[in-house]
Every structure is written in C-alpha cells, then in structure tokens.
Amino acid sequence: MSVNDELASAQRALDEVLRYVKRLEQQLGSGGLEMRRVRMDADRLRESLALLKEGSSPAAPKKPQLVPIPDTPYDNTLWTDSDDEGLGARDRRAP
C-alpha cells in the first residue's frame, strides 16, 4: 500500500473511533474525567493525523534547506555593546 492509502485507512479507522467515542459520551455523559480524557486523546489523534497528511504531501520538502555559514570572521562591531557571559560588562566589576 502507498502512503496515501495508509493515511486514508488510518483516517477511516479514526473516524470510526470518533463515532464510538461520541456514542460513549451519549451513554456515559461527557462530564467525567475519564470521558474527557478519551475525547481529548481522540481529538489529538485527529490533529496529529492531519499534520501527518500535510507533511506527506508531495509539495512538502523532504529535507530541511541548508543555510551556508561562511568561514570568514564576524565583524567586531557586532560585539561592541555586548557583555561577556558570566563576567558582566567590561567597564564594571563583577559582584
């Protein structure tokens, strides 16, 4: 099976789970802690599956784009007002 077929199958199974959760809520009420947890877990699964579908679309990039970092030294003016971590400012004494 392809990834799309697997996702569609998972969506159908999740839809069925959501139907059963709704039936259980009607029978047991939705006020109990256990029922609220089951509802939240089912909703989280639905959201996670939707994210998985978005990530598996052909338009989504497979690898993160690499950003080249040059080997040349940074400009020293970037650090003129900075403090040395753990040492404090240059013109003041540490407490």
Secondary structure, 3 states (H helix, E strand, C coil): CCHHHHHHHHHHHHHHHHHHHHHHHHHHCCCCHHHHHHHHHHHHHHHHHHHHHHHCCCCCCCCCCCCCCCCCCCCHHHHCCCCECCCECCCCCCC
